[in-house]
Amino acid sequence: MANMIFVGEPIAVEGLAASRTSSCVEEAPADANPPAVLADRLLEVAGAGAPAHFPTVLVADLVTISVADVPAEALSWLWPGRIPLGKLTLLFGDPGLGKSFITMDLAARVSRGMQWPDAADGAKPSAPGGVILLSAEDDLADTIHPRLDAAGGDSARIEFVRGVESAAGIDSFNLARHLPSLESAVHQTPDVRLIIIDPISAYLGDTDSHRDARVRALLAPLADLAARYGVAVVAVTHLNKRSGGQVLQRAMGSIAFAATARTAYLVVADAGNPKRRLFLQAKSNLAQETTGLAYTIESVELAGIGPVGRVVWEPEPVTITANEALAAAPANPKKQTVCEAASKWLLETLANGPMQANDVAAAAVANGLAWRTIRRAKEALGVKAKRDGFKDAKWYWALPDGPTSPAAPVHRVPKVANARSGHLRGTSVAQ
C-alpha cells in the first residue's frame, strides 16, 4: 500500500499532487522511506530554481506511545475531590473577599497535614508536606507570616520566593524566564505538595495576559512541571470588568487561564450576608461536580502581633452554583467602600447649604476623589442641581431636603489650582 505524506500548506511542485483544499501529497512505494522521498524531491525542485518564498520543510518522525504500555493510575488529590495533585487549579474572585486568606489556609493545612474542612469523620489526615509560595501583593513579615501562624501552619515547611539571583542582585520571578528555577526549588523543598502563585498576573513577564496562544504557551510548561512532580499548583486571579456571561469568562485575562486549569473555584460574597463568603466550584474536568463551602474571616490574637485574620469554614455544604452566586452577589466590596466614602463626603460638603458645582469638583480633587465617583454619589443621594440665572449662570448642588436657591448661605471651599485637570479632564461639572 502506498504511503501518504502531508507537509505544510499546499505548494505547487512538479511531480507532486497538490490542491487548494489539501496539503501536498505524494504516493511512494510501500518499501520506500516517505520522508526521504519527499525531502529529496523538494530539494531537487528547490535546486532547480525555486522561488525565494519556497517553504522550508522539516521532516521528523512523530513520537508516539501505545496507550497499553502506560499503566492506568488513580487520580491523586491534595484536597480530596477539590484540588488535584499534579494539576493546575485556578482560584478567582473580586479583591477583598479573602482569596489570599484561603491560600494561607491551604498552605497551613498542607504544612501540618491537617484535615480538610469537609473531611468525613474519622478520615485519615495526610502527612505534612512542603509548600512553595509566590506572593506579590502581601508583605512576608507583617502579613503572610502572621496569617500562616493564625491558620496553624508550620512556617518551617513553607518556602517564600523572593526572586531569582542575577548579576545585578535579585530579579523578580516570572514564569516566562524562570520556570527552571522554580523546578530547582521543587527539588530542594522536602515533600513539596503545593505551589501557590498569588496573583498569577504578577508573574507573567512580558506575556500579554489577554492573548490565548501566548498564555497557553506560558502555562503548558507549568502544568507539565506539576504533572511530573505530582504537585498541586494553585493560581490566584481577579474578576474582569465584564457583567453577565458564564462564570469562567469572568476570570481576568485570557480564557486560556480557565481552560488550562483542570479545576477552578470562584470566591464570591454571599448576597444575603456580605460578611459571609462562598467558595464555589466553577470547573472540574477530573471529578463529578461537588457542593461549595462557606466561610468568614475572623481574627485571632497572636502574642506580640495583635489581631490577625484567618479563614473559618462552615461545616454545612453550599448548594448554590457559581453562576447563580455571581449573578446575585453584591457589588465589589472595595468599590462599594469607595462609593460609600464619596457619599459621606458629599453629604458633609453640602451640609451647610448649596455649593457651586465647580467648587464641589475642586474639593473632590483636593480630597483625592474621582469626579465619576462623586457623580455616582450625587445620583445615589438624590442631590439636586440648579442653575442660577441664564447666560453664563453657574450651577449649584444642594441636598434634596435643603434649600436650592443660591441666595441661601453658600458653603464654599478654597479653590484648587487646575481643578479641571487630572480626574476632571474632559468632564463637564455643570450638573
Secondary structure, DSSP 8 states (H G I E B T S, - for coil): --EE--BSS----TTSB--SSS-BB-EE-TTS-HHHHHHHHHHHHHHTT--TT-------------GGGS------EEETTTEETTSEEEEEE-TTSSHHHHHHHHHHHHHHT---TT--TT-------EEEEEESSS-IIIIIHHHHHHTT--GGGEEE---EEETTEEE---HHHHHHHHHHHHHHSTTEEEEEEESGGGG-TT--TT-HHHHHHHHHHHHHHHHHHT-EEEEEE-B-S--SS-GGGGBSS-THHHHH-SEEEEEEEETTEEEEEEEEEEEESSS----BEEEEEEEEEETTTEEEEEEEE-SS-B---HHHHHHH--S-HHHHHHHHHHHHHHHHHTTTS-EEHHHHHHHHHHTT--HHHHHHHHHHHT-EEEEESSTT-EEEEE-TTS---TTS--------TTTTSGGGTT-----
